[in-house]
């Protein structure tokens, strides 16, 4: 039995927690705590699993594997560094039992794929990536470390999502080609419901259909 601590206590952390404790495919995993940096004594619990602060985690659960349960990509980097500095191991990749995975798929440590998701052949998913429920990853998709892919996102084939990008719920990323993948740059943000038809530079926030930078939408009066 592998004990698991989820670093976070918000909705995403609780979703991961429910999947870990409720999946028959992973009877060897047991969630023992959720970590909330602001938690004090008597912080409560979720589904009978205590919500604790960092000091109690380091005192009582140093041998438990950690999975990051927050959506903020910058936050994930910060927490990953904290866990590594403490010398604590991360959980190996986790997939919900309903995930449809094709051949040649690779995942990094601490990554998670939620229920009802399709992952096409030749996909590579980095470390500490959350691919949330009912999403679709086409063939030959590369997702860098610390990315968050929100529910019902669709990523077509030959797309590269660079480290730290955030894709909002229901966003659609159209396909690139083998010689010229469509690229979502490092730390870019794709707003919920956006349709991305061309590459997005690093650090940019885009929204709309087709997706455009926020400053461009402001000049056009949101049209």
N, C-alpha and C positions, 0 to 999 in steps of 0.2 A: 504494500500500500504506500503510495506517494502522497505525502501531505502537501497541500497547495495553499499559498497565501496570495490573495488578489490585492495588488496595490491600487487602492481607490475604493470609494464607497458610494459612488453615484450610479446613474442608470446603467452605464456600460459595464461597470464592475459587477453590478448585480446580475446583469444578463449573462456575463461570463460565468459567474458563480452558479447560477441556475443550471447552465449547461453542463458544468463540471459535475455537480452533485446529482444531476438527473439523467445522465446518459449511461445506458447499460453498456455501451461500447467502451467506456472508460471506468470499469469498476475498480481499477487500481489507483484512481485519483480520489482524494478526499479533501474538500475545501475546509480549512481550519480557521481562517480569519480573513477579514477585509481590513485594510489599513487606511485610516483617515489621519492625515497629518495634524488635524485639529482635534482629534478625539481625546477625551479625558476618561477618567474612570466612569463607568456606567454609561458608556456611549450607545449602548443598545446592541441590537443584533439584526441580521437579515436571515430569514428562514432558519433561525436557530444557530447561525454562525456569527460569532462575536465580531463587532466592529471595534478595532483597537488602534492605539497610537503607535508611532514608530518605536518608542522605547520598549513597550511590551512585546512588540514583534521581535526585536533584537534579543530580548531576554528569553522569550518562551518558544520562539519558532525559527531559530537560526537554521535548522536542518530542512525546513519546508522549502519547496521550490516556489519561485515567484513568477507571476504573470502580471503585466501592467494593465490596469483596468481604467484608463482614462483616454479621452478622445484627443486632447491637446497634443500635437506632435512635439512642441517644445517641451511640454511637461513630461512626455515620455522620455525624451533625451535626458532630462534632469534626473528623473527617478531611476532610469537605467544606470546612470553614473553612480547614484547613491547606493543602489543595490550591489553593483560591482565593487565599489569601494569597501562595502561591508563584507565582501568575500562570500556572498550568498549566491547560490546557483539559480538560474532561470529555468522555468518549465520548458520542456521540449514542445514542439509545435502541436497544437490541438485543432482537430476538425470535428464539428458536429457530425453525428452519424448519418445525417441526411445529405451531407455535401457530396456532390457528384464530381469526382476528380478523374481526369483523363491521364494519359501516359506522360512521363517525363516531367512531372511537377516537383519542384524543390521548394522547401520552406525553411526559414531560419528560426533560431531559438526564440521562444517567447511570443511567437505569432499564433493567431487564432482565426479560424474561419467559422462563421455562424451558420445556422441552419438554412437549408433550402438554397444554398449557393452552388453555382456551377463554376468549375475551374477547368479551362480548356488545356489541350496538350501543349507542352513546351513552356509552361509558365514558371517563373521564378519569383518567389516572395521572400523578402529579406527578413531581418530580425525585428521583433516587436511591432509587427504589422497586425492591425485589426481589420479583417474583412467581414463586415457585419451582414446581417440576415438578408436572404433573398436577393443577393447580388449575382452578377454574371461576369466572369473574366474570360474573354476570348482566348484564342491560341496565341502563343508567343508573347504574352504580357510579362513585363518585368516591373516589379514593385520594389522600391528601395526601402531601407530601414526606416522605422518609426512612422510609416504612413498610416492614415486612418481612412478606410473606405466605408462610408456610411451605408445604411440599409438601402436596398433596391437600386444600387448603382450598377450601370452597365458599362463595361470596358470592352471595346472591340479588339480585334486582332492587331498584332504588331504595334503595341502601345508601350511606352516606357514611362513609369511614374517614378520620379526621382525622390530621393530621401526627404522625409518630412512633409510631403504633400498631404493635403486634406481634401477629400472629395465628399461633398455634401450629399445628403439623401436624394435619391432619384436622379442624380446627374448621369449624363450619357457622354461617353468619350468615343468618338467615331474612330474607325480604323486607320492605321498608317499602312506602310508597306515594309517588306523585308529590308529593302535598301534604304528606306527613309521612314522609320517609325515616327508616329506622333508622340511628342514628348511633353509631359507635364513637369515643369521645372521644380527644382529643389525648393521646398517650403511654399510652393504655390497653394492657393486656396480656390477650389471650385465651389461656387455657391450651389445650394440645393436646387435641383430641377434644371440646372444648366445643361446645354448641349454644346460640347466642345468639338469644333470642326477643324481646328488647327493647333499647332503646338503653343504652349503657354510658357513664357519666360519665368525664370526662378523668382520666387517671392511675390508674384503678381496675384491679385484676386480678380477673378472674372465671374460674370453671371449673365444669365439670359440665354436666348435661343435666336441666333447663334451667340455663344458666350463672348462677351467683350469686357475689357477692363472697366472698373467702376468709374474711373475718371472720364472715360469715353461716354458711358451712359449718362453721366452728369451733364456733359456738354450738350447731349442730345435731348435733355429733359426727360430721360428714362424711356424714350421711345425705342 
